[in-house]
Amino acid sequence: MATAQTDILTQLQTCYTQLLNQFFCTLSYLSQRHPTIAPNPTPGDPYTNHPVSPTTSQPSPYALSAGPEDTDPSRTAYPLRSDSPTTFAQSESELAEDLVLKAQQIEDLIARLPGIGKTQTEQAEEIEELAARLREVEERRKEKRKEVREVVKRLDDVVLGMRTSIKY
């Protein structure tokens, strides 16, 4: 029983590490591969980014180009490499599904832990029962160790007796 619990705990730890890595990879992908599309301007907000289309010099909601903070390798360790909106949306959906699947796997492992679904009193009773069984096993172990010592002593006597008889 302890081995199964240990295995579940090890699996949980592994899953949490994998989930953390998935979160990091997802955030990295989302921050580095998002399409460069300007946000919709907010009416009356003077700070809303109004990108200018290079061909018409008119504001265009979809004509945003990456700035040096996104593309200059000396300014960032991970320059922006945009995916198309379709590719980005598909990848975003797949990454979200992967996160949900990993969370479900963690929930399943947690549900298999011993003691889940039991009251604190039931768990305390089970611990007392296991402690009593452990005391019984320990007593039997001590008795067997005592028997082994007695058998070893008798064997020593036999071996010493044979040695003495062979000597004469």
N, C-alpha and C positions, 0 to 999 in steps of 0.2 A: 504494500500500500504506500509506504514512504517513497519507494522508487517511482511509482506512477505519479505521485504528487511532485517529486523532484523533476521528472520529465516534463510535466505540464508547466512547472515554473520556468524551466529552461526554455521551453518552447515559447512561453509568454515573453520572456526577456528577449529572445531572438525576434519575435514578431514586433515588439515595441521598437527595437533597433531598426528593423526593416521599415516600420511605419515612419520613424523619424527620418530615415534616408529618403523615403518616398516624398515626405513633406518638403524636404530640402530640394530634391530634384524637381518637384512640381513647381515650387516657388522660383527656382532658378530658370526653369523653362518659361514660365509665365512672364518673368521680368525681362528675359533676354530675347524671346521670340514673338512677343506680341506684335501685331501689325501696327504700323505707324499711321494710325488714323486719328485725326484731331477730334477732341471732344466736341459735342454740340455746344455752340456758344450759349451762354446764359444771358438772356435779355437784361440790359441795365447793369451788367457787371463789367466794369472797365478792365478787369484783369483776366477776362476770358481770352484764351489763345485764339486769335483769328489768323490762321495760316493763309499765306498768299500763294496763289497758283503762279508758277514761274512763267506760264504762257500768257495769262491774261492780266496779271497783277491785281486780280480781284480776290477777295477772301473766298476760299473754297473749304468746305467741311472735310474734304478727304485729301488735301494736298499738304500733308505734314511730312517733312523730311527729318531724318535723324540728325541731331546736333552733334557737335564734337564730343560732348560728354558721353554720348552713346557709341561713337565710332572711333574716336582717337585712342589707340592702344596705350598711349602714355598717360591718359586720364582715367582709364578704367581697365580693370583686369579682364573683364568680359564684355566686349563690345556687342552692341545690339545687332542681331542678325534676324530680321523679321521674316516670319512665315506669312504665306498668303492668309487672308481671313478664313478661308475654307479649311485649310490645313490646320491652322491654329485652333479653330473651333472643334475640329475632329480630335486633335491631340488633347485639347483641354477636357473634352468629354471622356476620353480613354483614361487620362490621369485621374479624373474624379472617380471613375468606376474602380480603378485600382485601389484608391484610398478607401473606398467603401468596402471592397472585398477584404482588404487587410483588417479593417475595423471589425467586420463580421467574424473573421477568423479569430481575432482577439476575444470577442464576445463569446464565441463557442468554447475557447480554451478556459475562459473564466467560469463559464457554466459547468465545466467538468471538474473544477476544483472541489476537493472534499470539503464539506461544511457549507457549501452554497445551498441555500434553501432550507437550512436548519436554524432553529433558534439558538440563542446563546446558551440556554439551559441544556438543550440537546447536545450541543458541542461540548459543554463542560462534562456532561455525563459520559460521552464517548471518550473524552480524555481520561476521566477517572477509570473507565473500563480498560482502556489501553495501558494505563499505568499499573493496574492490578495484574493484567496479563504479563506485563514486563517484569514485575516483581516475582511472579511464579516462574517465569523462564529463567530469571537470574538465580533463584533458589535451586532449580534443577541443574543449572550450569555449575553451581558451587558443589552440588552433590556429585556430579560427574567428575569434576576436577579432583575431588577427594577420592573417588573410586580409582581414577587414573593413578594418583599418587600411591595408593595401596597396591595396585597391580604392578607398578614400576618397582616398588620396594620388594614385592614377592619375586619378581623377575630378577632383580639384583641378587637376592638371596640364592635363587636357583643357579644363576651364572657363577656367583662366587663359590657355591657348593660344588659345582662341576669343576671349577678351576682347582679347588682344593683336592678333589678326588683324582683328578688327572695328574696333579703334582706328585701324589703318593703312589 
